[in-house]
Amino acid sequence: MAMAYTLAAPMISSGVSGTELKASARQLAAGLRKARSEAIAHRRESVLLVDLDAHQFQLTGDQRVYRLPKSVAIQLFTAQSELVNGNAGAVRFFSDGGSTGGRITVTARDRKYDVDINWLTGQVVILD
């Protein structure tokens, strides 16, 4: 029994990390889609601000702060004009649905997900 636990424990713990990783990618994608929808519906720019050090993001006009697990590493690739500093940046959506575009990558161990934002259409896609 102890031997079975020894073999199964790493599999279980990496599964939880994989679940957290995918949930983080989905949470970011949902936030980005919400920002795009808000921009189109209200006919004004909407921004999703990502704080890499604090592992969190926030939408314009929304007081809530969405936190991501500390076990997940986050990288942001966005337009130079949207970088707040070395540790934070934004993705901006316009009233026509377009955006500044970019990519948010979440990684844990040997797995990663890319959340891509198309600059022309503002479409958000999660890539494995």
C-alpha positions as CSV (number, residue, x, y, z in Angstrom):
1,M,0.0,0.0,0.0
2,A,2.8,2.4,0.9
3,M,4.5,1.7,-2.4
4,A,1.3,2.4,-4.4
5,Y,1.0,5.7,-2.5
6,T,4.6,6.6,-3.3
7,L,3.9,6.1,-7.0
8,A,0.5,7.8,-7.1
9,A,1.4,10.9,-5.0
10,P,3.4,12.7,-7.7
11,M,0.7,12.0,-10.3
12,I,-2.0,13.4,-8.0
13,S,-0.1,16.5,-7.1
14,S,0.8,17.3,-10.7
15,G,-2.9,16.9,-11.6
16,V,-3.9,19.5,-9.1
17,S,-1.3,21.9,-10.5
18,G,-2.6,21.2,-14.0
19,T,-6.1,21.9,-12.9
20,E,-5.0,25.2,-11.3
21,L,-3.1,26.1,-14.5
22,K,-6.0,25.5,-16.8
23,A,-8.4,27.3,-14.4
24,S,-6.0,30.3,-14.4
25,A,-6.0,30.4,-18.2
26,R,-9.8,30.2,-18.3
27,Q,-10.1,32.9,-15.7
28,L,-7.9,35.2,-17.7
29,A,-9.7,34.4,-21.0
30,A,-13.0,35.1,-19.3
31,G,-11.7,38.5,-18.0
32,L,-10.5,39.4,-21.4
33,R,-13.8,38.5,-23.1
34,K,-15.7,40.5,-20.5
35,A,-13.5,43.5,-21.1
36,R,-14.1,43.2,-24.9
37,S,-17.9,42.8,-24.4
38,E,-17.9,45.9,-22.1
39,A,-16.0,47.9,-24.7
40,I,-18.5,47.0,-27.4
41,A,-21.6,47.3,-25.3
42,H,-20.7,50.7,-23.8
43,R,-18.9,52.0,-26.9
44,R,-15.8,53.0,-25.0
45,E,-12.4,51.6,-24.3
46,S,-12.1,48.9,-21.7
47,V,-8.8,47.7,-20.1
48,L,-7.7,44.5,-18.4
49,L,-4.7,45.3,-16.2
50,V,-2.4,42.4,-15.2
51,D,-0.1,42.7,-12.1
52,L,2.5,40.0,-12.6
53,D,4.1,40.2,-9.2
54,A,0.8,40.1,-7.3
55,H,-0.6,37.4,-9.5
56,Q,-3.8,39.3,-10.1
57,F,-5.8,41.2,-12.7
58,Q,-8.5,43.8,-12.8
59,L,-11.0,45.2,-15.3
60,T,-11.7,48.9,-15.8
61,G,-14.9,49.9,-13.9
62,D,-14.8,46.8,-11.8
63,Q,-13.7,47.1,-8.2
64,R,-13.1,43.3,-7.9
65,V,-9.5,42.0,-8.1
66,Y,-9.2,38.6,-9.6
67,R,-6.4,36.6,-8.0
68,L,-4.4,33.8,-9.6
69,P,-2.6,31.0,-7.7
70,K,1.0,31.8,-6.6
71,S,2.0,28.4,-8.0
72,V,1.3,29.6,-11.5
73,A,3.9,31.8,-13.3
74,I,2.5,34.6,-15.5
75,Q,4.1,36.3,-18.5
76,L,2.5,39.2,-20.5
77,F,3.3,40.2,-24.0
78,T,1.5,43.4,-25.0
79,A,1.9,46.7,-26.8
80,Q,4.8,48.8,-25.5
81,S,2.3,51.6,-24.8
82,E,0.3,49.4,-22.5
83,L,3.2,48.5,-20.2
84,V,2.8,50.2,-16.8
85,N,6.2,49.1,-15.5
86,G,8.3,45.9,-15.6
87,N,5.7,44.1,-13.4
88,A,2.4,45.2,-14.8
89,G,0.7,45.8,-18.2
90,A,-2.6,46.0,-19.9
91,V,-4.6,44.8,-22.8
92,R,-6.9,47.5,-24.2
93,F,-10.2,46.8,-26.1
94,F,-11.8,49.3,-28.3
95,S,-15.5,50.0,-29.1
96,D,-15.3,48.2,-32.4
97,G,-14.1,45.0,-30.7
98,G,-10.5,45.4,-31.7
99,S,-7.7,45.5,-29.2
100,T,-4.0,46.2,-28.7
101,G,-3.5,42.5,-28.9
102,G,-1.0,40.3,-27.1
103,R,-0.5,37.1,-25.2
104,I,-0.7,36.1,-21.6
105,T,1.2,32.9,-20.8
106,V,0.6,30.9,-17.7
107,T,3.0,28.1,-16.7
108,A,3.4,25.5,-14.0
109,R,6.1,22.9,-14.0
110,D,6.3,21.6,-17.6
111,R,2.8,22.7,-18.7
112,K,1.8,26.0,-20.2
113,Y,-1.2,27.7,-21.7
114,D,-1.1,30.8,-24.0
115,V,-4.1,33.1,-23.9
116,D,-3.9,34.9,-27.3
117,I,-5.7,38.2,-28.0
118,N,-6.1,39.1,-31.7
119,W,-5.4,42.8,-32.2
120,L,-7.7,43.1,-35.2
121,T,-10.8,41.3,-33.9
122,G,-10.2,41.2,-30.2
123,Q,-10.9,37.5,-30.2
124,V,-9.5,35.6,-27.2
125,V,-8.3,32.0,-27.7
126,I,-6.6,29.6,-25.2
127,L,-3.8,27.6,-26.8
128,D,-2.3,24.5,-25.1
